[in-house]
Amino acid sequence: MSSGAGGAIKTILDAFIDPGDIVLVEEYSYLGTMRMLLSRGAEVIHIPTDESGMDTDILEKTISSFTKAGRHPKMIYTISVYQNPMGMTLSLDRRKKMLEISQKYGVPILENESYAD
């Protein structure tokens, strides 16, 4: 149980994010979640985003680069439907690609779909 999406995100971040953990987010992301990540000392990496959502080619290159350097990103955070603040929706092709990347590199996805309705 939580007090809305923000409460659920806070609970998840409290449980999984430690100072220095890498979290990959859309180029612009919801300020409330950004504050939570930064207050935990997360290293937030912004992935370029366009009208189809997070650029999954760049997402994969970024994860691969960190992995080769011996650092493993902790999480991918996305607002997949009517993204706040940009208003775009992650395309089906990019959703599938993001899942493939998540599985390939073992990086979980925290999807905030609070604007879907």
ROSERO-360123 format. One record per atom (N, C-alpha, C): residue number from 0; residue in three letters; x, y, z. Coordinates in nm, 2 decimals, m for minus. Example, Ala and Ser with C-alpha at 12.3 -4.5 7.8 and 13.67 -1.06 7.14 Angstrom:
<rs>
num residu east north up
0 Ala 1.32 m0.57 0.78
0 Ala 1.23 m0.45 0.78
0 Ala 1.32 m0.33 0.78
1 Ser 1.28 m0.22 0.71
1 Ser 1.37 m0.11 0.71
1 Ser 1.29 0.00 0.79
</rs>
This chain:
<rs>
num residu east north up
0 Met 0.08 m0.12 0.00
0 Met 0.00 0.00 0.00
0 Met 0.09 0.12 0.00
1 Ser 0.04 0.23 m0.07
1 Ser 0.12 0.35 m0.07
1 Ser 0.03 0.47 m0.09
2 Ser 0.08 0.58 m0.07
2 Ser 0.01 0.71 m0.09
2 Ser 0.02 0.76 m0.23
3 Gly m0.03 0.68 m0.32
3 Gly m0.03 0.72 m0.47
3 Gly 0.10 0.68 m0.53
4 Ala 0.12 0.72 m0.65
4 Ala 0.24 0.68 m0.73
4 Ala 0.37 0.73 m0.66
5 Gly 0.37 0.85 m0.61
5 Gly 0.49 0.91 m0.54
5 Gly 0.53 0.82 m0.42
6 Gly 0.43 0.78 m0.34
6 Gly 0.46 0.70 m0.23
6 Gly 0.52 0.56 m0.27
7 Ala 0.46 0.50 m0.37
7 Ala 0.51 0.38 m0.42
7 Ala 0.66 0.39 m0.47
8 Ile 0.68 0.50 m0.55
8 Ile 0.82 0.52 m0.60
8 Ile 0.91 0.54 m0.49
9 Lys 0.87 0.62 m0.38
9 Lys 0.96 0.64 m0.27
9 Lys 0.99 0.51 m0.20
10 Thr 0.89 0.42 m0.18
10 Thr 0.92 0.29 m0.12
10 Thr 1.02 0.21 m0.20
11 Ile 1.00 0.21 m0.33
11 Ile 1.10 0.13 m0.41
11 Ile 1.24 0.19 m0.41
12 Leu 1.25 0.32 m0.42
12 Leu 1.38 0.38 m0.42
12 Leu 1.44 0.36 m0.28
13 Asp 1.37 0.37 m0.17
13 Asp 1.42 0.35 m0.04
13 Asp 1.48 0.21 m0.03
14 Ala 1.42 0.11 m0.09
14 Ala 1.46 m0.02 m0.08
14 Ala 1.58 m0.06 m0.17
15 Phe 1.59 0.01 m0.28
15 Phe 1.69 m0.04 m0.38
15 Phe 1.80 0.06 m0.42
16 Ile 1.78 0.19 m0.39
16 Ile 1.88 0.29 m0.44
16 Ile 1.97 0.34 m0.32
17 Asp 2.10 0.32 m0.34
17 Asp 2.20 0.37 m0.25
17 Asp 2.28 0.48 m0.31
18 Pro 2.35 0.55 m0.23
18 Pro 2.44 0.66 m0.29
18 Pro 2.54 0.60 m0.39
19 Gly 2.54 0.68 m0.50
19 Gly 2.63 0.63 m0.61
19 Gly 2.57 0.54 m0.71
20 Asp 2.45 0.49 m0.68
20 Asp 2.39 0.40 m0.78
20 Asp 2.35 0.47 m0.91
21 Ile 2.37 0.41 m1.02
21 Ile 2.33 0.47 m1.15
21 Ile 2.19 0.44 m1.18
22 Val 2.11 0.55 m1.21
22 Val 1.97 0.53 m1.25
22 Val 1.96 0.61 m1.38
23 Leu 1.90 0.54 m1.48
23 Leu 1.88 0.59 m1.62
23 Leu 1.74 0.64 m1.63
24 Val 1.73 0.77 m1.67
24 Val 1.59 0.83 m1.68
24 Val 1.58 0.90 m1.82
25 Glu 1.46 0.93 m1.85
25 Glu 1.43 1.01 m1.98
25 Glu 1.51 1.15 m1.96
26 Glu 1.54 1.20 m2.08
26 Glu 1.61 1.33 m2.08
26 Glu 1.55 1.43 m1.99
27 Tyr 1.43 1.44 m1.98
27 Tyr 1.36 1.53 m1.89
27 Tyr 1.26 1.44 m1.81
28 Ser 1.26 1.45 m1.68
28 Ser 1.18 1.36 m1.60
28 Ser 1.11 1.43 m1.49
29 Tyr 1.01 1.37 m1.43
29 Tyr 0.93 1.43 m1.33
29 Tyr 1.02 1.48 m1.21
30 Leu 1.00 1.60 m1.18
30 Leu 1.08 1.67 m1.08
30 Leu 1.07 1.60 m0.94
31 Gly 0.95 1.55 m0.90
31 Gly 0.94 1.48 m0.77
31 Gly 1.03 1.36 m0.76
32 Thr 1.03 1.28 m0.87
32 Thr 1.11 1.16 m0.87
32 Thr 1.26 1.20 m0.88
33 Met 1.29 1.30 m0.95
33 Met 1.43 1.34 m0.96
33 Met 1.48 1.39 m0.82
34 Arg 1.40 1.46 m0.74
34 Arg 1.43 1.50 m0.61
34 Arg 1.46 1.37 m0.52
35 Met 1.37 1.27 m0.53
35 Met 1.39 1.15 m0.45
35 Met 1.52 1.08 m0.49
36 Leu 1.55 1.07 m0.62
36 Leu 1.68 1.01 m0.66
36 Leu 1.80 1.08 m0.61
37 Leu 1.80 1.21 m0.63
37 Leu 1.91 1.30 m0.59
37 Leu 1.93 1.30 m0.44
38 Ser 1.82 1.30 m0.36
38 Ser 1.83 1.30 m0.22
38 Ser 1.89 1.17 m0.17
39 Arg 1.89 1.06 m0.25
39 Arg 1.95 0.93 m0.21
39 Arg 2.09 0.93 m0.26
40 Gly 2.14 1.03 m0.33
40 Gly 2.27 1.03 m0.38
40 Gly 2.29 0.95 m0.51
41 Ala 2.18 0.92 m0.58
41 Ala 2.19 0.84 m0.70
41 Ala 2.26 0.93 m0.81
42 Glu 2.33 0.86 m0.90
42 Glu 2.39 0.92 m1.01
42 Glu 2.29 0.91 m1.13
43 Val 2.22 1.02 m1.16
43 Val 2.11 1.02 m1.25
43 Val 2.17 1.05 m1.39
44 Ile 2.15 0.95 m1.49
44 Ile 2.19 0.97 m1.62
44 Ile 2.07 0.99 m1.71
45 His 2.07 1.10 m1.78
45 His 1.96 1.13 m1.87
45 His 1.98 1.07 m2.01
46 Ile 1.88 1.00 m2.06
46 Ile 1.89 0.94 m2.19
46 Ile 1.81 1.02 m2.29
47 Pro 1.86 1.06 m2.40
47 Pro 1.78 1.14 m2.50
47 Pro 1.65 1.08 m2.53
48 Thr 1.55 1.17 m2.54
48 Thr 1.41 1.13 m2.56
48 Thr 1.35 1.21 m2.67
49 Asp 1.26 1.14 m2.75
49 Asp 1.19 1.22 m2.86
49 Asp 1.05 1.18 m2.85
50 Glu 0.97 1.21 m2.96
50 Glu 0.83 1.18 m2.96
50 Glu 0.79 1.04 m2.95
51 Ser 0.89 0.94 m2.96
51 Ser 0.86 0.80 m2.94
51 Ser 0.91 0.75 m2.81
52 Gly 0.96 0.84 m2.72
52 Gly 1.01 0.80 m2.59
52 Gly 1.16 0.79 m2.58
53 Met 1.20 0.73 m2.48
53 Met 1.35 0.71 m2.45
53 Met 1.41 0.65 m2.57
54 Asp 1.53 0.70 m2.61
54 Asp 1.60 0.64 m2.73
54 Asp 1.67 0.51 m2.68
55 Thr 1.61 0.40 m2.71
55 Thr 1.66 0.27 m2.66
55 Thr 1.80 0.23 m2.72
56 Asp 1.83 0.29 m2.84
56 Asp 1.97 0.26 m2.89
56 Asp 2.07 0.33 m2.80
57 Ile 2.05 0.45 m2.76
57 Ile 2.14 0.52 m2.68
57 Ile 2.13 0.46 m2.54
58 Leu 2.02 0.42 m2.49
58 Leu 2.01 0.35 m2.36
58 Leu 2.10 0.23 m2.36
59 Glu 2.09 0.15 m2.46
59 Glu 2.18 0.03 m2.46
59 Glu 2.33 0.06 m2.47
60 Lys 2.36 0.16 m2.55
60 Lys 2.50 0.20 m2.56
60 Lys 2.55 0.26 m2.42
61 Thr 2.47 0.33 m2.35
61 Thr 2.50 0.38 m2.22
61 Thr 2.52 0.27 m2.12
62 Ile 2.43 0.18 m2.12
62 Ile 2.44 0.06 m2.02
62 Ile 2.57 m0.02 m2.06
63 Ser 2.59 m0.04 m2.18
63 Ser 2.71 m0.12 m2.23
63 Ser 2.84 m0.05 m2.18
64 Ser 2.84 0.08 m2.20
64 Ser 2.96 0.16 m2.16
64 Ser 2.99 0.15 m2.01
65 Phe 2.88 0.17 m1.93
65 Phe 2.90 0.16 m1.79
65 Phe 2.95 0.02 m1.75
66 Thr 2.89 m0.08 m1.81
66 Thr 2.92 m0.22 m1.78
66 Thr 3.07 m0.25 m1.81
67 Lys 3.11 m0.21 m1.93
67 Lys 3.25 m0.23 m1.97
67 Lys 3.35 m0.16 m1.87
68 Ala 3.30 m0.05 m1.81
68 Ala 3.38 0.03 m1.71
68 Ala 3.37 m0.03 m1.57
69 Gly 3.30 m0.14 m1.56
69 Gly 3.29 m0.21 m1.43
69 Gly 3.18 m0.15 m1.34
70 Arg 3.09 m0.08 m1.39
70 Arg 2.98 m0.02 m1.32
70 Arg 2.85 m0.07 m1.38
71 His 2.76 m0.11 m1.29
71 His 2.63 m0.17 m1.33
71 His 2.52 m0.08 m1.30
72 Pro 2.45 m0.02 m1.40
72 Pro 2.33 0.06 m1.36
72 Pro 2.23 m0.01 m1.28
73 Lys 2.17 0.05 m1.18
73 Lys 2.08 m0.01 m1.09
73 Lys 1.94 m0.02 m1.14
74 Met 1.90 0.08 m1.22
74 Met 1.76 0.09 m1.26
74 Met 1.74 0.18 m1.38
75 Ile 1.64 0.14 m1.46
75 Ile 1.59 0.23 m1.57
75 Ile 1.45 0.28 m1.52
76 Tyr 1.44 0.42 m1.51
76 Tyr 1.31 0.47 m1.47
76 Tyr 1.24 0.54 m1.59
77 Thr 1.12 0.51 m1.61
77 Thr 1.05 0.57 m1.72
77 Thr 0.90 0.60 m1.69
78 Ile 0.85 0.71 m1.74
78 Ile 0.71 0.73 m1.74
78 Ile 0.66 0.71 m1.88
79 Ser 0.61 0.59 m1.90
79 Ser 0.59 0.54 m2.04
79 Ser 0.47 0.60 m2.11
80 Val 0.37 0.64 m2.04
80 Val 0.24 0.69 m2.10
80 Val 0.22 0.84 m2.06
81 Tyr 0.21 0.93 m2.15
81 Tyr 0.19 1.07 m2.13
81 Tyr 0.30 1.12 m2.03
82 Gln 0.42 1.10 m2.07
82 Gln 0.54 1.13 m1.99
82 Gln 0.53 1.27 m1.94
83 Asn 0.57 1.29 m1.81
83 Asn 0.57 1.42 m1.75
83 Asn 0.72 1.46 m1.73
84 Pro 0.76 1.57 m1.79
84 Pro 0.69 1.68 m1.84
84 Pro 0.67 1.69 m1.99
85 Met 0.71 1.59 m2.07
85 Met 0.71 1.61 m2.22
85 Met 0.58 1.56 m2.28
86 Gly 0.50 1.48 m2.22
86 Gly 0.38 1.44 m2.28
86 Gly 0.38 1.33 m2.38
87 Met 0.49 1.27 m2.42
87 Met 0.50 1.17 m2.52
87 Met 0.47 1.03 m2.45
88 Thr 0.44 0.93 m2.54
88 Thr 0.42 0.79 m2.50
88 Thr 0.52 0.70 m2.56
89 Leu 0.58 0.61 m2.48
89 Leu 0.69 0.52 m2.53
89 Leu 0.62 0.43 m2.64
90 Ser 0.68 0.43 m2.76
90 Ser 0.63 0.35 m2.87
90 Ser 0.64 0.20 m2.84
91 Leu 0.56 0.12 m2.90
91 Leu 0.56 m0.03 m2.88
91 Leu 0.70 m0.09 m2.91
92 Asp 0.76 m0.04 m3.02
92 Asp 0.89 m0.09 m3.06
92 Asp 0.99 m0.06 m2.95
93 Arg 0.99 0.06 m2.90
93 Arg 1.09 0.09 m2.80
93 Arg 1.05 0.02 m2.66
94 Arg 0.93 0.00 m2.64
94 Arg 0.89 m0.08 m2.52
94 Arg 0.96 m0.22 m2.52
95 Lys 0.94 m0.28 m2.64
95 Lys 1.00 m0.42 m2.66
95 Lys 1.15 m0.41 m2.65
96 Lys 1.21 m0.31 m2.71
96 Lys 1.36 m0.30 m2.71
96 Lys 1.40 m0.27 m2.56
97 Met 1.33 m0.19 m2.49
97 Met 1.37 m0.16 m2.35
97 Met 1.36 m0.29 m2.27
98 Leu 1.26 m0.37 m2.29
98 Leu 1.26 m0.50 m2.22
98 Leu 1.37 m0.59 m2.25
99 Glu 1.41 m0.60 m2.38
99 Glu 1.52 m0.68 m2.42
99 Glu 1.65 m0.63 m2.36
100 Ile 1.67 m0.50 m2.35
100 Ile 1.79 m0.44 m2.29
100 Ile 1.79 m0.47 m2.14
101 Ser 1.68 m0.46 m2.08
101 Ser 1.67 m0.49 m1.93
101 Ser 1.71 m0.63 m1.90
102 Gln 1.66 m0.72 m1.98
102 Gln 1.69 m0.87 m1.96
102 Gln 1.84 m0.89 m2.00
103 Lys 1.88 m0.84 m2.10
103 Lys 2.02 m0.86 m2.15
103 Lys 2.12 m0.82 m2.05
104 Tyr 2.10 m0.70 m1.98
104 Tyr 2.20 m0.65 m1.89
104 Tyr 2.16 m0.66 m1.74
105 Gly 2.04 m0.71 m1.72
105 Gly 2.00 m0.73 m1.58
105 Gly 1.97 m0.60 m1.51
106 Val 1.92 m0.51 m1.58
106 Val 1.88 m0.38 m1.52
106 Val 1.73 m0.37 m1.51
107 Pro 1.67 m0.37 m1.39
107 Pro 1.53 m0.36 m1.38
107 Pro 1.47 m0.23 m1.43
108 Ile 1.35 m0.23 m1.47
108 Ile 1.28 m0.11 m1.51
108 Ile 1.17 m0.07 m1.41
109 Leu 1.18 0.05 m1.36
109 Leu 1.07 0.11 m1.28
109 Leu 0.98 0.19 m1.37
110 Glu 0.87 0.14 m1.40
110 Glu 0.77 0.21 m1.49
110 Glu 0.67 0.28 m1.41
111 Asn 0.66 0.41 m1.42
111 Asn 0.56 0.49 m1.36
111 Asn 0.45 0.52 m1.47
112 Glu 0.34 0.45 m1.45
112 Glu 0.23 0.47 m1.55
112 Glu 0.11 0.54 m1.49
113 Ser 0.14 0.63 m1.40
113 Ser 0.03 0.70 m1.33
113 Ser m0.05 0.79 m1.42
114 Tyr m0.01 0.83 m1.54
114 Tyr m0.09 0.91 m1.62
114 Tyr m0.16 0.84 m1.73
115 Ala m0.16 0.70 m1.73
115 Ala m0.22 0.62 m1.83
115 Ala m0.37 0.64 m1.85
116 Asp m0.44 0.66 m1.74
116 Asp m0.58 0.68 m1.76
116 Asp m0.62 0.82 m1.80
</rs>
